């Protein structure tokens, strides 16, 4: 199956770039747990966004949903919730990634689905 539009994957790629650069932009690069969380998760989101742009597979959206939810809870898991910039960056980017993945999954499973035969 082929998706009609890969807008969510392009946005996820942009969010991954933002997330990767955010420790320097927002100023938490010295906060190692938050910075490494941002960098590692950004690389994973970018890999799956590029893979989804190349050839859509539903499991990629499930992975992005999990990565987005990880970002939402990560400030508390890696104990950086007291640092406002890191917490907001990770939390809000996670909300965006998870929401896009949920939207893609909803569009895939709604009736009628927005898919075309390849």
N, C-alpha and C positions, 0 to 999 in steps of 0.2 A: 504494500500500500504506500501511497505517496501523499504527503500533506499538501493542501492547497497553498498555505502560507507558512513560512518559517519565522514569523515575526517574533515569537517568544524566544526562539533560539538565538536570534540576533540580539535581542534585548539581554538575554542571559550572558552572551559573550561580552557585551558592553558592561554589564554588572560585574562580571568576572575581572575585567580590566580595572574597573573602579575599585573592587575589593582588593586586588593585588597592590594597587598604588595607594590605597587609603591609609596604611600605617604611616607613610611619609606625608601625605596630604593633611590628614587629620592630626598627626603628631603623636602616634603611639608606637612608632617603630622601636623605641627603647623598651617597650613593655613586651617582652619576649613571648609569653603565652598568647597574647592577643594578636601580635604580629604574625607569628607562625600559624595560628588558626586562620587568619585572613589569607596568608600566602598559600597555604596548602589547599584550603577550600576553594580559593579562586582558581588555582590550577585545575582542580577536579571539575569545577563548573565549566571552565573553558574547554576542557577536553570533551566533555559530554555535549556541550553546545555545538562544537565543531563536528562531532560525530553525528549529531542529530541533523545538522545542516547537510551533511554529506549523504546520509541515508537514515531516514526516520525509523526508529524502533521505539515501541511503547516503553520498554524497560528503561530507556534513557530518561524519560520524563519521571518515572518513579525514583530514579537515582537523584535527579535534580530536586524532587520533592523532599527526599531524605536529607540532602545537603542543605537545602533551605531551612528545614526544621532544625538541623544541627546548628546552623548559624544563629537561629532564634534563641536556643538554650545555651549556646557556647559561652556567653559572658559569665554565666553562673557556674558552668562546669569547669572552666579554666580559671575561675576566680579573678575576673577583671571587671565585675559589675560595678565596682566603685569608681572606675575610670569612665567618666561620662562619654568622652569621644569614642573610645573603643566599644563601649557597650552599645551606643546608638548606631554606630556604623555596622557592627556585626548583626545586631537585632533587625534593623530596618532593611539591610540588604538581604537578610534571611527571609524576611516577610515577602519581599519582592520576588525572590527566586522561588519560594514555595508557592506563592500565589500564581506565578506564571506556569509552573508545572501543573498545579491543580487545574488551571484554566485549560491547558493543553489536554490533560486527561479527560476533563469534562467534555471538551469539544470532540474528542475521539470517541467517547462512549455515549454521547447524546443521540437522540433519534430525530432525524436521520443524521448519521455522522458526516462530518465535513472531510471526506476522503475521496480520492479519485483512484480508480484502478490504474495500475501502471502498465 
